[in-house]
Amino acid sequence: MPRYAQLVMGPAGSGKSTYCATMIQHAEAINRSVQVVNLDPAAEHFTYPVMADIRELIQVDDVMEDESLRFGPNGGLVFCMEYLANNLDWLEENLGHVEDDYILFDCPGQIELYTHLPVMKQLVEKLQQWEFRVCGVFLVDSQFMVETFKFISGVMAALSAMVSLEIPQVNIMTKMDLLSPKAKKEMEKYLDPDMYSMIEDNSATIRSKKFNKLTKVICDLIDDYSMVRFLPFDRSDEEGINIVLQHIDFSIQYGEDLEFKEPKEIEEDSENPQPKDSDVIDEAIYYFKANVFFKNYEIKNEADRTLIYITLYISECLKKLQKCSSRGQGEKEMYTLGITSFPIPGEPGFPLNAMYVKPANKQEDEMMRSYLQQIRQETGLRLCDRVFDSQTDKPSKWWVCFVKRQFMNKSLSAPGQ
């Protein structure tokens, strides 16, 4: 069975160790086993236990004090990482061979390790040989990214790491909890940026024609390929942390090979009903925030077709729920939306006709319509459980912020609706 790894990367001071500590706490809260390996030979202390520490193999201070080497801080750190790359048997021995391991690798902050030096690439390849599914987690400090040109610099650093390591990568803006409410609102435009608008807003500050031309070319690259987007990370927000973890889990397919565990038995005299198993609706809601980013989705079975439809329908639900002032109003909207006339496979307004088989006769037509209507109604009700805040009775901003997303560039509603 596979093992799982997050390669936690980013510039110095971006919050890598804090991210690891937060993820460990979150994992404990949801009853998951997560461990950390320290790969920073210049690290000083941790607030969490580590299963392996590169400082037991080599330390930057020792390298810098070696008169035969004469390295400074950066050169010493690169030397340490190259030494690790030549002694990966030490790492293998410390990792052991436990199945279903989920390990966070806390990496150094020297950006050149991820962009053009081969050290981290060698580490990734070795982890893959050891049957790890590896996801890169690239962190940038949100306080650094509040200016357009600094944002472009951060995006290019993330893109360089992505291209160099050739692994799935989730990009995160850290320290959102340190921003003022005004700065948080301003930061939203950087999470899914319109590069052309950002450049136009700053065109007055660009005096050099060459610099202006270069900036536009870089923005074209970022915008055309849409390879880099950021997720906000607020360590005080459990739901936001869970969204980040869902994205990472999805990218490395965590959980697909885990063995099913029977639910705990309930005493015979208990008045509580047995817990129900999750179904495709629960799965669609749980993975919506991760799936909605995908432009393509591989269909492996019939359940995937249902999952795609529900994911698209959730987007329609969110368009309605964002305008609701209470859960009661939201449930009414969901009931109305669920029974409102809607197209089914084979009809002109259905956006997924290429993926579905048209009903062969009137009986199949009615059966399909009834089936989809039941799915729509049940999805809407369950979604209200997740979207509305139990304290404020308002829609959660962490759901509403996904309204503009389009899964697979498709929509169940007409343009403009």
KANORUR-V119635 format. One record per helix or strand of 3 or more residues. SS is the DSSP state (@ for helix, = for strand). FROM is the first residue (numbers start at 0). LEN is the number of residues. If there is no record, write none. Layout:
SS_FROM_LEN ; SS_FROM_LEN
//
This chain:
=_2_8 ; @_15_14 ; =_34_4 ; @_53_3 ; @_59_6 ; @_72_13 ; @_87_8 ; =_101_5 ; @_111_4 ; @_118_11 ; =_131_10 ; @_147_18 ; =_167_7 ; @_175_3 ; @_180_11 ; @_194_7 ; @_202_3 ; @_208_17 ; =_229_3 ; @_237_14 ; @_279_12 ; @_301_20 ; @_326_13 ; @_361_26 ; @_396_4 ; @_406_3
//
